[in-house]
Amino acid sequence: MGHQESDENAARSGTGRRRAVAEVGQDEAQGARSIAPTAGGPLDIGLLRTFLAVHRGRSLTTAARMLGISQPTVTAQVRALEQQLGRQLFERLPRGVAPTTVADELAGQIAGPLDALAEVADRGRTGLDAPPEPVHLGGPAEMLSARAVPALAPLADRGVLLRVTHGLAEDLLEGLHTGRFDLVLSAVRPRGRTLVSVPLMDEEFVLVTSPAWARRIGPVDCDDPGPLRGVPLVAYAEDLPILRRYWRHVFRTRLTARPAFVVPDLRGVLAAVTAGAGGTVLPRYLCETELASGALVPLLTPDDPPINTGFLVERAGAPSRAPVAAVREQLLTAARSW
């Protein structure tokens, strides 16, 4: 989103930029005049609404975009509320802002009432029925394709709009912070109090190969990975993260091999190994059909296989929306049988 803003700003003419700067200055001046702190008076609901948008978005720019006002106006309103309260609400960071404990407490007190007020205001509109807003879901491509999207299919008939984005956990969680996503499936449990997560599923990792390669390799046990030397390895990244973890956990040794194939999608890794490219380690849910049919063979069945927990993550205190709740409940229900 930030890149889009930069592109749009760069595309403005010099006259447009000067006009925009003048309008921003007027907005900030008018905002500062209208929100001058009043000692002992009640807190202004407009200031609280702006504060909550900043708290949820962790960014003045994101809050301005959500509210449809300029960033200087957001800054002026936050400062006015801090002056009225006599407390610092945010720490300015190189990228965005971090709420203080005072801000967290205030957000907890006002989020529910302000969200309820917004719902009432929306219901009171006449002739302005807005189109339903999609639910934005992020996660690993394989988990989304094999598990989440099929589980969510019934929601289409209920009018739920869904927009799915795949990517790496760090990028997706950052997008959740900034309001790009409503929900994220993550193999990494987020830290801190700004994001809340619940365990969704456990992935068991399996060392697999094709039947032809299994006959060439012969028996493998946890005490000796020697039979696997010389077997081409297929991985989704050059540093073999899943394979290295399996070697450490099961064989108690370090894997130093170089991958034969690198395919940046576990579904592609699955296809390559099924076709006879060599061996790999995959989540069982992703290859259970091939294992059942005999197209793939497990080389080892350890008593304690590597397990990875997937989490369903959302922003703490995010506005309640029925479509988001429907997606969340559908995923949690479906995950009981995964």
Order of alpha helices (4+ residues) and beta strands (2+ residues): alpha-alpha-alpha-alpha-alpha-beta-beta-alpha-beta-alpha-beta-alpha-beta-beta-alpha-beta-alpha-beta-alpha-beta-alpha-beta-beta-alpha
